[in-house]
Amino acid sequence: MPRKKTTDVSGNGAIKKKRAGAKRKERDFSSDDEFDYEQENNKKPGRQTTKSGLQPVTVADDVKEKIKLEYPKVKGQLVIFGATNWDLIGRKEVPKQSAAFRNLGQNLWGPHRYGCMNDVQVSSVISGPCAAHSLIITTEGKLWSWGRNEKGQLGHGDNKRLEAPKLIETLADKIIVSAACGRNHTLALTEEGTAYSFGENKLGQLGQGNQTDAVLSPAAISYNGQPLVKVACGAEFSMVVDCKGNLYSFGCPEYGQLGHNSDGKFIARAQRIEFDCELIARRVAIFIEKSKDGQVVPVPNVVVRDVACGGNHTLILDSQKRVFSWGWGGYGRLGHTEQKDEMVPRLVKLFDFPGRGAAQIFTGYQCSFALSEMGGLFFWGVTNTSRESTMYPKSVQDLCGWKVRGLACGKSSILVAADESTISWGPSPTFGELGYGDNKPKSSTTAQEVKTLDGIYPEQVMMGYAHSMIIARAESTQDKEKLAKLPEYNPRTL
């Protein structure tokens, strides 16, 4: 992905332009009524829209909902496999500043228990397809983190890499119900509906109203609206959903992934491309459907229930079980039968039929999944860029007959919790994230049960860029005996 360069930041969240000639033609679409559909139908490629001075979303206390979110009722033991050399994941070599850690962390070819976590009950595990760091939420609602930390994405007030989970002390007095990981940033959501962010903020992906290299400790995002109920992170952007079903985004607008009808791109001095980043949460107000001849039709009454982000694209699921996608269209990850970038949320038509709505949505780095209300799993996009792309949602035939309960996707590999089994597949190269064991890389073009986890019930599955984690049920004596047979991972530290 092209490196994004920024200059000085003005008070309203726009990047100051060095030359008058760099002005862009823009327009702010802040409500459905202001959206000109005739203009959109005749819009030329690359045409930009204007953004006025934005202020943080604010709702008066007397009309603000009072909520208390619940964290998952799951509890179990953390199991990990895949790459654990956090500074090397996704890179050809370890950066010079981390040279001392070059040989720290190995590929775990099969599932392992974290030795230091044997007595910790986990209710949720979090990472992302761009992430080399991970989080867990314990059954007490406490947030722990570990992994790569060059931008402070672990939230411990420093940028020191961590080999094993550690409690984030700044949030120790909060009850955390969910969280999300971007490439180098993190969001955490409390039971009262407040979102905290930390990590890299060069592109405003923390939503704190400014742009800085790194924020090392958790701070609340610049938002005082209705309580939030969902958070999600792309590589360098973020999404949040409030209790009324409104969607907000902030961070890097490249490819239109923020959903504000612009990719934020403009040419500054010396023909350098820069991006007008969103530094505070801004509501995504427009949802559309496109006909075969390209005509744009508004889709009203979209109440967002869930959101998932890939590297540079986003999916939402609304209250009517409809799926919308937008952002980078490469490799068919948006499911619209074309590879065009979408600047506003566009309806994925397959799920807009009675009885064929979606129940859950998932995203990988450059692919998308939806679980239909009938239990069928659909895939579109690509996991192997050397093979043909899937341009629209297609049923995953390998999983027909399985009851899929959860799914996670890394850079290219996929992990599924179905019935009482864990299933995985993915192209080469692999780093053990498929969990097949035998101390050597293995790939699979078809879904296979992870035999090394036979008899171990996966309460939840999760993947980072090249590592996998599950929460394994540990209720009965038989569960504990099965887990005890797994090798124990005790990472070295410097």
Backbone torsions as a table, in degrees:
resi	resn	phi	psi	omega
1	MET	NA	138.9	-178.2
2	PRO	-59.0	142.8	177.0
3	ARG	-68.5	135.1	-177.9
4	LYS	-98.2	128.3	-176.6
5	LYS	-114.2	139.5	-179.5
6	THR	-128.6	160.7	177.7
7	THR	-120.0	-151.3	-179.2
8	ASP	-63.6	153.4	-176.5
9	VAL	-111.1	133.9	177.1
10	SER	-91.5	169.8	-173.7
11	GLY	-64.6	-25.4	-175.8
12	ASN	-92.7	8.6	175.2
13	GLY	93.3	3.5	177.5
14	ALA	-95.1	155.8	176.7
15	ILE	-82.5	128.9	178.3
16	LYS	-66.9	135.9	-179.4
17	LYS	-94.6	141.4	-176.0
18	LYS	-79.2	-24.0	-177.6
19	ARG	-129.2	147.3	178.0
20	ALA	-64.3	-28.6	-178.6
21	GLY	-69.1	-8.0	-177.7
22	ALA	-91.2	7.1	-179.7
23	LYS	-62.6	146.4	-178.4
24	ARG	-116.7	152.4	174.5
25	LYS	-85.9	113.2	-175.8
26	GLU	-135.3	166.8	174.7
27	ARG	-152.8	139.7	-178.4
28	ASP	-92.5	117.9	174.8
29	PHE	-99.0	91.2	-175.7
30	SER	-95.5	-8.4	176.8
31	SER	-152.7	162.2	179.2
32	ASP	-58.1	-36.7	-175.7
33	ASP	-66.0	-28.1	-176.1
34	GLU	-87.2	-4.2	-176.6
35	PHE	-82.9	123.1	-178.6
36	ASP	-91.9	100.1	-175.3
37	TYR	-71.7	-30.5	176.8
38	GLU	-65.9	-41.5	177.5
39	GLN	-63.8	-40.1	-179.9
40	GLU	-64.3	-40.7	179.7
41	ASN	-62.3	-33.3	-177.0
42	ASN	-101.8	12.7	-175.0
43	LYS	-66.7	138.0	177.4
44	LYS	-87.4	149.4	179.2
45	PRO	-57.3	138.9	175.4
46	GLY	85.7	-6.5	179.1
47	ARG	-68.0	136.2	-172.8
48	GLN	-107.2	164.2	-179.6
49	THR	-119.3	151.0	-172.8
50	THR	-88.0	146.7	176.7
51	LYS	-118.5	125.6	177.0
52	SER	-84.6	175.9	178.7
53	GLY	-63.3	121.1	-176.9
54	LEU	-97.8	142.3	175.0
55	GLN	-116.8	153.7	178.9
56	PRO	-55.9	141.2	176.6
57	VAL	-60.5	128.6	-178.3
58	THR	-136.8	134.1	176.4
59	VAL	-126.4	135.1	179.7
60	ALA	-59.5	143.5	-176.2
61	ASP	-58.8	-31.7	-175.4
62	ASP	-74.7	-14.0	177.5
63	VAL	-113.0	2.1	-179.5
64	LYS	-80.2	132.8	178.6
65	GLU	-65.8	148.7	172.2
66	LYS	-107.4	116.4	-177.3
67	ILE	-128.5	162.6	172.9
68	LYS	-141.1	99.6	-177.7
69	LEU	-72.9	151.1	177.4
70	GLU	-106.4	138.7	174.4
71	TYR	-83.6	162.1	-174.5
72	PRO	-53.1	142.9	180.0
73	LYS	-82.8	3.0	178.0
74	VAL	-66.9	148.5	167.4
75	LYS	-149.9	141.0	-178.6
76	GLY	-178.8	-162.8	-175.0
77	GLN	-112.3	142.4	-179.2
78	LEU	-76.5	130.3	175.4
79	VAL	-125.6	137.5	-176.0
80	ILE	-132.4	148.1	171.6
81	PHE	-155.5	157.2	-177.0
82	GLY	111.7	-161.0	-176.9
83	ALA	-73.2	136.3	177.8
84	THR	-128.5	7.2	172.2
85	ASN	-84.3	84.3	-165.8
86	TRP	-58.0	-33.8	-178.6
87	ASP	-77.8	-14.5	-177.8
88	LEU	-98.9	-21.4	-176.0
89	ILE	-55.8	125.5	179.1
90	GLY	76.8	10.3	-178.8
91	ARG	-130.7	159.0	177.4
92	LYS	-81.1	-28.2	177.3
93	GLU	-153.0	160.6	-179.9
94	VAL	-73.3	136.2	177.9
95	PRO	-58.3	153.8	-176.6
96	LYS	-56.5	-40.1	-177.4
97	GLN	-67.6	-14.2	179.0
98	SER	-113.8	22.3	-174.8
99	ALA	-57.4	-32.3	-178.7
100	ALA	-64.6	-21.3	-177.5
101	PHE	-97.8	9.9	-171.0
102	ARG	-53.7	-39.7	-177.0
103	ASN	-104.5	17.2	-178.2
104	LEU	-97.6	117.2	-178.2
105	GLY	106.5	132.2	-175.3
106	GLN	-122.3	169.5	171.4
107	ASN	-84.8	122.9	177.6
108	LEU	-94.4	103.6	-172.3
109	TRP	-73.7	-19.7	176.6
110	GLY	-133.6	170.5	-178.5
111	PRO	-61.9	139.0	177.9
112	HIS	-133.7	149.0	169.0
113	ARG	-88.6	139.0	171.0
114	TYR	-72.6	117.9	-177.7
115	GLY	-58.0	-39.0	-176.8
116	CYS	-77.2	-5.6	-176.0
117	MET	-111.6	11.5	-175.6
118	ASN	-59.2	-30.5	-175.8
119	ASP	-103.1	8.5	-178.7
120	VAL	-103.2	122.7	177.6
121	GLN	-86.8	124.5	-173.6
122	VAL	-108.9	136.2	178.6
123	SER	-107.6	-19.4	178.3
124	SER	-157.3	145.6	175.2
125	VAL	-126.7	139.0	-171.1
126	ILE	-133.7	136.4	167.8
127	SER	-155.7	-152.0	179.0
128	GLY	-170.5	162.1	-174.6
129	PRO	-66.0	-12.7	176.5
130	CYS	-106.0	-3.3	-164.9
131	ALA	-98.8	141.3	170.1
132	ALA	-114.0	25.1	172.5
133	HIS	-135.8	161.7	-174.4
134	SER	-142.0	162.6	179.2
135	LEU	-134.7	153.3	166.8
136	ILE	-131.6	148.4	170.5
137	ILE	-111.7	125.0	-179.0
138	THR	-80.8	172.1	-179.7
139	THR	-68.1	-10.3	174.4
140	GLU	-94.4	1.6	179.8
141	GLY	81.6	21.7	179.0
142	LYS	-97.0	142.8	-176.6
143	LEU	-101.2	127.2	177.2
144	TRP	-117.9	154.4	179.9
145	SER	-146.8	157.6	175.6
146	TRP	-163.7	166.3	178.5
147	GLY	115.1	-151.5	179.9
148	ARG	-64.8	145.4	-173.7
149	ASN	-150.2	29.7	-175.1
150	GLU	-65.1	-22.8	-179.6
151	LYS	-114.8	14.6	179.1
152	GLY	78.8	19.4	-176.1
153	GLN	-70.1	-4.9	175.9
154	LEU	-90.0	-14.6	172.8
155	GLY	77.4	22.1	-177.5
156	HIS	-100.1	10.0	177.9
157	GLY	84.1	8.5	178.7
158	ASP	-146.5	-175.8	176.5
159	ASN	-121.9	34.8	179.6
160	LYS	-89.1	128.5	177.7
161	ARG	-61.9	144.3	179.2
162	LEU	-121.5	134.2	-178.1
163	GLU	-87.6	-21.7	-177.4
164	ALA	-139.4	155.1	-177.3
165	PRO	-56.7	141.3	179.2
166	LYS	-140.5	139.4	179.6
167	LEU	-61.7	134.0	173.4
168	ILE	-82.1	102.5	-171.6
169	GLU	-62.3	-35.5	-177.3
170	THR	-61.7	-28.2	-179.7
171	LEU	-103.7	13.0	-174.7
172	ALA	-64.5	-24.9	180.0
173	ASP	-91.7	5.2	178.6
174	LYS	-106.8	152.0	170.4
175	ILE	-96.6	111.3	-178.2
176	ILE	-93.5	131.0	-176.9
177	VAL	-108.2	-26.3	176.7
178	SER	-159.2	169.1	-178.8
179	ALA	-159.6	171.2	179.9
180	ALA	-150.4	149.3	-179.2
181	CYS	-120.0	128.5	169.2
182	GLY	-96.2	-162.6	179.4
183	ARG	-63.0	-48.6	-179.0
184	ASN	-137.7	25.0	177.7
185	HIS	-142.6	165.3	-173.0
186	THR	-140.6	143.0	170.2
187	LEU	-119.7	143.5	175.9
188	ALA	-133.0	140.9	-175.7
189	LEU	-118.6	129.2	179.7
190	THR	-89.3	168.8	-179.1
191	GLU	-66.4	-21.2	177.3
192	GLU	-85.2	-4.2	178.9
193	GLY	91.0	24.0	176.6
194	THR	-101.3	133.9	-180.0
195	ALA	-102.9	132.8	174.7
196	TYR	-112.3	147.8	-179.6
197	SER	-136.5	154.8	178.3
198	PHE	-163.6	158.4	-177.9
199	GLY	114.6	-151.7	-177.9
200	GLU	-67.7	140.6	-177.8
201	ASN	-139.7	24.8	-178.7
202	LYS	-62.2	-28.4	-176.0
203	LEU	-114.2	19.2	177.2
204	GLY	75.0	14.6	-174.7
205	GLN	-69.3	-6.9	176.1
206	LEU	-91.4	-11.8	176.5
207	GLY	65.7	31.1	-177.0
208	GLN	-102.7	10.2	175.0
209	GLY	86.4	6.8	179.9
210	ASN	-148.1	178.2	175.9
211	GLN	-126.7	119.2	178.7
212	THR	-138.6	159.3	-178.2
213	ASP	-62.4	-44.9	-176.7
214	ALA	-155.7	140.5	171.7
215	VAL	-114.9	112.6	-168.2
216	LEU	-85.3	-18.8	-179.3
217	SER	-127.3	149.6	-178.1
218	PRO	-59.0	136.3	174.2
219	ALA	-140.3	147.5	-178.8
220	ALA	-66.0	143.8	176.6
221	ILE	-70.8	161.2	-179.0
222	SER	-80.0	86.1	-174.5
223	TYR	-162.4	132.3	178.6
224	ASN	-136.7	38.2	-179.5
225	GLY	-92.9	-154.8	177.0
226	GLN	-61.0	151.2	-179.1
227	PRO	-54.9	143.5	-179.8
228	LEU	-88.4	148.8	-177.8
229	VAL	-125.7	-14.5	179.6
230	LYS	-141.5	145.3	172.2
231	VAL	-134.4	148.7	177.8
232	ALA	-152.2	151.3	-179.6
233	CYS	-129.6	133.4	165.2
234	GLY	-91.9	-166.8	-178.9
235	ALA	-58.1	-51.0	-176.5
236	GLU	-137.5	34.1	175.7
237	PHE	-150.2	168.6	-175.0
238	SER	-140.6	154.2	177.3
239	MET	-132.5	142.1	173.3
240	VAL	-136.4	151.4	-179.7
241	VAL	-125.4	133.9	178.4
242	ASP	-93.3	175.3	-173.7
243	CYS	-69.6	-11.3	177.1
244	LYS	-92.4	-2.5	-179.3
245	GLY	88.3	16.0	175.6
246	ASN	-87.3	141.4	-178.9
247	LEU	-106.8	136.5	178.2
248	TYR	-127.9	149.6	179.8
249	SER	-139.0	159.1	176.0
250	PHE	-162.0	159.3	-178.7
251	GLY	115.8	-147.8	-176.4
252	CYS	-77.0	127.6	-176.5
253	PRO	-92.2	4.7	-176.1
254	GLU	-53.1	141.0	-178.6
255	TYR	69.5	6.0	-178.4
256	GLY	77.7	15.7	-171.9
257	GLN	-67.6	-12.6	177.0
258	LEU	-84.4	-14.8	175.8
259	GLY	81.5	20.6	-176.8
260	HIS	-106.4	25.1	176.4
261	ASN	64.9	29.8	177.3
262	SER	-158.5	148.6	173.0
263	ASP	-95.6	3.0	175.5
264	GLY	67.5	12.0	-172.6
265	LYS	-90.6	137.4	172.4
266	PHE	-151.2	158.7	-178.9
267	ILE	-95.1	120.9	179.7
268	ALA	-98.8	-156.4	-177.9
269	ARG	-61.1	152.1	177.8
270	ALA	55.3	32.4	177.9
271	GLN	60.3	22.6	179.7
272	ARG	-82.4	132.1	178.7
273	ILE	-83.5	130.9	175.7
274	GLU	-128.0	167.6	-176.5
275	PHE	-126.2	136.2	178.5
276	ASP	-87.1	92.9	-172.1
277	CYS	-79.6	149.5	174.3
278	GLU	-90.4	118.6	-173.9
279	LEU	-96.6	-11.6	176.2
280	ILE	-134.3	161.8	-178.2
281	ALA	-61.7	125.4	179.9
282	ARG	-125.1	133.0	-173.6
283	ARG	-69.6	136.8	172.4
284	VAL	-87.7	109.7	-169.0
285	ALA	-103.4	-16.1	-171.7
286	ILE	-113.4	129.8	174.9
287	PHE	-129.8	131.3	-171.9
288	ILE	-130.9	165.8	169.6
289	GLU	-128.6	140.6	179.3
290	LYS	-115.5	136.1	175.9
291	SER	-81.8	172.3	-178.5
292	LYS	-61.8	-28.6	179.9
293	ASP	-92.3	11.5	173.5
294	GLY	88.6	4.2	178.7
295	GLN	-71.5	136.8	-177.4
296	VAL	-97.1	129.6	178.2
297	VAL	-124.3	132.2	179.1
298	PRO	-69.8	145.9	174.4
299	VAL	-110.5	109.2	-177.2
300	PRO	-84.8	172.0	171.5
301	ASN	57.5	43.4	176.9
302	VAL	-89.8	112.1	176.7
303	VAL	-111.7	110.3	-172.2
304	VAL	-76.0	130.8	178.5
305	ARG	-110.3	-27.1	179.9
306	ASP	-152.9	154.6	179.6
307	VAL	-142.3	142.8	178.0
308	ALA	-142.3	139.6	-176.8
309	CYS	-120.2	135.2	168.4
310	GLY	-91.6	-161.7	179.5
311	GLY	-60.0	-47.5	-178.7
312	ASN	-141.0	31.1	174.9
313	HIS	-146.4	164.9	-175.1
314	THR	-137.3	144.5	170.6
315	LEU	-119.7	146.0	167.4
316	ILE	-129.9	155.9	173.2
317	LEU	-119.8	128.6	-177.7
318	ASP	-104.7	-179.7	-174.1
319	SER	-67.8	-17.0	177.5
320	GLN	-98.5	16.2	176.8
321	LYS	66.3	23.5	176.4
322	ARG	-89.9	151.9	178.0
323	VAL	-115.3	134.3	174.1
324	PHE	-122.1	148.3	178.1
325	SER	-140.6	154.0	177.7
326	TRP	-164.6	171.3	-176.8
327	GLY	109.4	-145.9	-177.4
328	TRP	-70.2	126.6	-176.6
329	GLY	-93.8	-0.4	-176.5
330	GLY	-56.3	141.5	177.8
331	TYR	64.6	16.0	173.9
332	GLY	76.6	14.9	-174.8
333	ARG	-64.1	-16.0	179.6
334	LEU	-88.4	-16.3	175.2
335	GLY	78.6	22.0	-176.9
336	HIS	-105.7	17.8	179.1
337	THR	65.4	11.0	176.8
338	GLU	-144.2	162.1	-175.8
339	GLN	-103.1	30.4	-179.8
340	LYS	-85.5	138.3	174.0
341	ASP	-66.3	143.5	177.3
342	GLU	-114.3	127.6	-174.9
343	MET	-90.7	-15.7	175.8
344	VAL	-135.2	158.1	-179.3
345	PRO	-57.4	127.4	-178.2
346	ARG	-119.6	136.2	-176.7
347	LEU	-65.2	131.6	171.2
348	VAL	-88.2	108.3	-164.5
349	LYS	-67.0	-25.7	-176.3
350	LEU	-57.0	-33.0	-174.6
351	PHE	-95.7	9.5	-178.1
352	ASP	-101.7	49.7	178.0
353	PHE	-137.3	146.6	179.1
354	PRO	-56.2	131.0	178.6
355	GLY	80.5	-3.5	-179.4
356	ARG	-120.4	20.7	178.2
357	GLY	-70.7	170.2	-179.5
358	ALA	-98.3	146.1	177.9
359	ALA	-103.7	-33.1	179.3
360	GLN	-143.9	154.1	175.3
361	ILE	-128.8	149.8	179.4
362	PHE	-144.5	153.3	176.6
363	THR	-132.9	146.3	167.9
364	GLY	-108.3	-172.3	-177.6
365	TYR	-58.8	-45.5	179.6
366	GLN	-138.7	38.7	177.3
367	CYS	-151.5	170.8	-177.7
368	SER	-141.3	153.9	178.0
369	PHE	-137.1	151.4	170.2
370	ALA	-143.6	137.5	174.5
371	LEU	-99.0	118.6	-176.6
372	SER	-73.1	162.9	179.3
373	GLU	-66.0	-15.9	176.0
374	MET	-89.8	-2.8	175.7
375	GLY	98.1	1.4	179.0
376	GLY	-84.4	140.2	179.0
377	LEU	-97.2	129.9	179.4
378	PHE	-116.7	145.7	-177.1
379	PHE	-130.9	144.3	168.7
380	TRP	-151.9	154.1	-174.3
381	GLY	109.9	-143.0	-177.8
382	VAL	-153.8	143.1	169.7
383	THR	-109.1	-19.8	179.4
384	ASN	-128.9	107.2	-173.2
385	THR	-70.2	-9.4	176.6
386	SER	-86.3	-4.8	178.9
387	ARG	-112.3	171.1	-177.1
388	GLU	-65.7	141.1	179.5
389	SER	-81.3	152.8	173.2
390	THR	-98.2	109.4	-168.2
391	MET	-84.6	-12.3	178.4
392	TYR	-149.8	161.5	-175.1
393	PRO	-58.2	127.1	176.0
394	LYS	-127.9	145.1	-179.2
395	SER	-65.5	138.1	174.9
396	VAL	-83.7	97.1	-172.5
397	GLN	-63.9	-31.5	-178.6
398	ASP	-60.7	-22.7	-176.1
399	LEU	-106.4	9.8	175.0
400	CYS	-62.0	130.9	-177.6
401	GLY	95.2	-15.4	176.6
402	TRP	-91.4	146.3	172.7
403	LYS	-94.3	101.9	-178.1
404	VAL	-77.7	127.1	-179.5
405	ARG	-106.9	-26.4	-178.7
406	GLY	-164.8	158.6	-178.7
407	LEU	-149.5	147.1	173.9
408	ALA	-141.2	149.6	-179.2
409	CYS	-135.9	134.8	175.7
410	GLY	-96.0	-146.5	178.5
411	LYS	-59.9	-41.3	180.0
412	SER	-146.1	-17.5	-178.0
413	SER	-91.8	159.1	-175.5
414	ILE	-130.6	139.8	179.8
415	LEU	-129.4	131.1	-175.4
416	VAL	-129.8	136.9	168.3
417	ALA	-98.7	115.3	-177.6
418	ALA	-137.0	131.1	-173.2
419	ASP	50.9	-123.3	179.7
420	GLU	-107.5	17.4	-174.3
421	SER	-118.5	163.9	170.4
422	THR	-110.4	130.4	-176.2
423	ILE	-124.1	142.4	179.9
424	SER	-145.7	159.1	170.5
425	TRP	-164.0	161.0	179.4
426	GLY	169.3	155.7	-178.1
427	PRO	-80.4	164.6	173.7
428	SER	-75.3	148.2	3.5
429	PRO	-83.8	149.5	175.3
430	THR	-123.4	162.8	-175.2
431	PHE	-128.3	23.7	-178.3
432	GLY	98.9	-2.4	-175.4
433	GLU	-69.9	-10.8	175.6
434	LEU	-84.7	-15.9	172.9
435	GLY	77.3	19.2	-173.9
436	TYR	-79.8	-14.6	175.9
437	GLY	81.7	-157.3	178.3
438	ASP	68.1	11.4	172.6
439	ASN	56.2	36.4	175.9
440	LYS	-156.5	155.4	-178.9
441	PRO	-62.4	137.0	175.3
442	LYS	-139.2	141.5	176.2
443	SER	-126.9	166.8	179.5
444	SER	-152.3	132.1	176.7
445	THR	-88.4	-8.7	178.5
446	THR	-124.9	154.1	-179.4
447	ALA	-66.0	129.5	179.7
448	GLN	-130.7	144.6	173.0
449	GLU	-68.6	140.7	177.4
450	VAL	-84.0	96.7	-173.9
451	LYS	-64.6	-26.1	178.8
452	THR	-68.2	-12.4	177.1
453	LEU	-110.3	17.9	-178.9
454	ASP	-58.2	126.9	179.6
455	GLY	87.7	-5.8	178.9
456	ILE	-101.9	119.5	-175.1
457	TYR	-83.5	120.7	179.8
458	PRO	-85.4	108.7	176.0
459	GLU	-69.3	-35.7	178.9
460	GLN	-152.1	146.3	173.5
461	VAL	-118.9	149.4	179.8
462	MET	-153.5	147.4	177.4
463	MET	-132.5	144.8	166.6
464	GLY	-100.5	-159.8	-177.8
465	TYR	-57.0	-46.4	-178.5
466	ALA	-145.3	27.4	175.9
467	HIS	-138.0	152.4	-177.1
468	SER	-122.7	150.1	177.1
469	MET	-142.3	147.6	171.0
470	ILE	-133.9	154.6	166.7
471	ILE	-97.8	113.0	-177.5
472	ALA	-92.9	132.1	178.3
473	ARG	-61.0	135.4	-178.4
474	ALA	-137.5	47.5	-176.5
475	GLU	-90.2	-51.1	-175.3
476	SER	-89.8	167.7	175.7
477	THR	-61.8	-37.4	179.3
478	GLN	-65.4	-41.2	176.4
479	ASP	-57.2	-46.3	-176.3
480	LYS	-68.1	-35.2	178.1
481	GLU	-66.4	-40.6	177.7
482	LYS	-62.7	-44.8	-179.6
483	LEU	-65.3	-36.7	-178.7
484	ALA	-63.0	-21.9	179.8
485	LYS	-79.2	-15.7	177.1
486	LEU	-72.7	145.1	176.4
487	PRO	-64.6	155.0	-178.6
488	GLU	-101.7	135.4	178.6
489	TYR	-105.0	118.6	177.2
490	ASN	-122.8	91.7	-174.3
491	PRO	-63.3	145.1	175.1
492	ARG	-77.0	155.3	174.2
493	THR	-131.7	156.9	178.3
494	LEU	-93.8	NA	NA
